[in-house]
Amino acid sequence: MISRYTYHGLTWVDLESPSREEILHISEEFGLTKLVEEEMFSSTLRSKVDLYDNFIYLILHFPVFNKNNKMRNDQELDFIVGKNFIITVRYELIDHIGHFASLFENIEKIDQNRKITDTGIMFMEMMKHLYKASAKQLEEITNRIPEIEHNIFNDREEAMVKIISQTNRKLLDFKQAIRFHEHILNSYASASKRFFGDNYSYYSEVIISEFNKVNFTLEGHHDLLKELQRTNDSLLATKSNAILKRLTIVSVIATVLAAIAGFAFLLHK
């Protein structure tokens, strides 16, 4: 499916699960290369940035959660950024990625001062939108960590073992999805400087800054959860040792009582 948006002479074409014919049509219209055509036909696990004469081609992956906020997979997004056009390619319907459309429908609110004068700035707005969506997905974990900490110190260590494990798995899946972003964005910063000019450096730095906000939050959650897990394990071990100590004392007392009872029985025999 092809969706097309225009704004002040700039064009955004969004391809969702495109057919071969749709890709060939868009490729011919915007002068894409055969190699890029082939890349667009199907999704890939590879992230990359390629600089061509008339566009920059990026492939990035973003974390995707279902309605229960469970990690499902990561979603590939292809970006083809030209001087006056952007083409996005996605291979399945994902809610927060679909908000691209609302970005354009409400672009007057975003661009109140008419600052979006080229596709490089438009791409920056798209990336900010995506990273804010990713940050929102992390909010559920942000809200859960204080609850985990509270339960750990209120005698619910055993119940927290599974919850900590599940939360840690979410963080690891999230981290896996965006693991190449830093490298790709740094490569984009270099390519975009050549493509849009030296003044574009500010906008590529904004994109990297938005990614860093998500990544720093992710790393902070991961480190805090590791400390909570160590604390929980320590409290469980202490509790287990205390229980074992009590059982040992009871066992010794029972053995002594049994011996006294046996001795008393022999005396009366």
Buried (B, 14 or more C-beta within 10 A) or exposed (E): EBBEBEEEEBBBBBBBEBEEEBBBEBBEEBEBBEEBBEBBEEBBEEBBBBBBEEBBBBBBBBBBBEEEEEBEBBBBBBBBBBEEBBBBBBBEEBEBBEBBEEBBEEBEEBBEEEEBEBBBBBBBBBBBBBBBBBBEBBEEBEEBBEEBBEBBEEEBBEEBBEBBEEBBEBBEBBBEBBEBBEEBBEBBBEBBBEBBEEEBBEBBEBBBEBBBBBBEBBEEBBEEBEEBBEBBEEBBEEEEEEEEEEEEEEEEEEEEEEEEEEEEEEEEE
